[in-house]
Amino acid sequence: MISAKRIEARLHRSANKIVREKLFPPLRDDDITRTIKYDELVIIYANKMSEKYRDGRYFDMIRQRIRLIGRFLKALKAINKDIKCLSDVFVPAYCPDSIRVINTLAGADDGSGHFKHPSVATALCSLLKYIGKIYLNQCIIKHDDAKQKDAKSFLLHFTQQVDINVTRTVMESQVQNKIKLPSLNDIKKFYIYLKKNLGITYKRLKNRFSLTTWLNLSEFTLLSIQVINRIRPRELERILIQDFKRHEGISADTNKTLYKKTRQKASRYRRFMIQGKLNRTIPVILDEEHVKCIELLLKYRGFAKISGENQYVFAIPEVTNSKCLRACNVMRKHAILCGANHPERLRGRNSRKHIATTCLKFTEVKELKNINETPVASRYNSRVSRLPQRAQENNVIEENDCTDNEEEEEGPRRDGKHQRSTSPYGTVKRRRWTTEEIQTTLKEFKVNFEIGKLPSFKEIQEVKSRCPQLSLRSQAQIKTWIHNQFRKKSKG
């Protein structure tokens, strides 16, 4: 069906190749699509979006936007017979009709005045402003001064009307729409359901290939990673094979500085980075079972008839184009099958809010706050990877269970005294300076001690290269020790 649409290419003549072959063919052939197929301004907007977002993973977003514009244009045509195409909208006299249609599509309540779908109102206002600027540029190119003047006047009037009639209502509606988070009991049920079925489908696929089993393992693996990481579904479902192959654990050097118990926990996890919203890099944590499952899925990609061009880890078999599983759809399906009391609350966004709310009682809340940074692998694997697991246990809400054993290993707590902050590299085993290390440092940096000036990292590295006694000390440790000696001397 999609191939036939691609061959027919029934679109406005200004559509570029990407819009003709990739954007429009997957769209449903209904009244909304037929409204925008031959609309010049909509096609120009689609052309510019395809040039701006060249990666295929953004095509769904572009389709969603042009479908929303199609809904707006169809509703506006129903109340105003003078509107024939989208460019006719940009006349100041039609601004009230545009605001009226936006309110209707957003589900405005006549009684309370709030929107049922506030995001629709926000998206439509932003789209009309953006497309209005595109139309203004087209008028400048065509030297159409009359339409250019109308477009400027419309945008000025429309912006003012949006501020009065839409913006505040959207904010109030978002406050009124209270989000109900999933209960700990439902999350635990969902987690146990996924873990059980993940193990079963893995063993089945390992013994004998079956396309149904392969698909089931792909779904359970995707959801299991989603539950542990709690990141946006759209980012997780588009993991590429090359991203997965870059996974890493803790390094051998860092491994020596961790406690045995922390080292055992951290060694179970692997981490790699993916591209997230606004081009941010986002870390993804995998445990040993996830790594084995993904490796098995990749092993049988040929048997599942996955296209060679499809580089998604969670690819859909037997399709010609690059498609992947939709995490949201898969989560809705299995939220019902797991037997949760409120399956409608088990969603990606709600799970992220749940872990953020629950982990406020943990001492590692700063780690969660910086979860989108690019931390050291050992710190991330040993500390952040524990948060989702603790958030789905029943005892996480107890006030007396908010401290990890690893922190207790660093030394006894002293009441009434300020505690040393946790090292950014995770739990670190602190070693006392030996007599040999102290004598070597005092001898090699004698001049620095006399003039009271800290040595540079370059100078410290030169000393380390010729003095094996300092091989176990980093440049920062040596410099910090010298600085502490200066402080002791000044106090004395």
Order of alpha helices (4+ residues) and beta strands (2+ residues): alpha-alpha-alpha-alpha-alpha-alpha-alpha-alpha-alpha-alpha-alpha-alpha-alpha-alpha-beta-beta-alpha-alpha-alpha-alpha-alpha-alpha-alpha-alpha-alpha-alpha-alpha
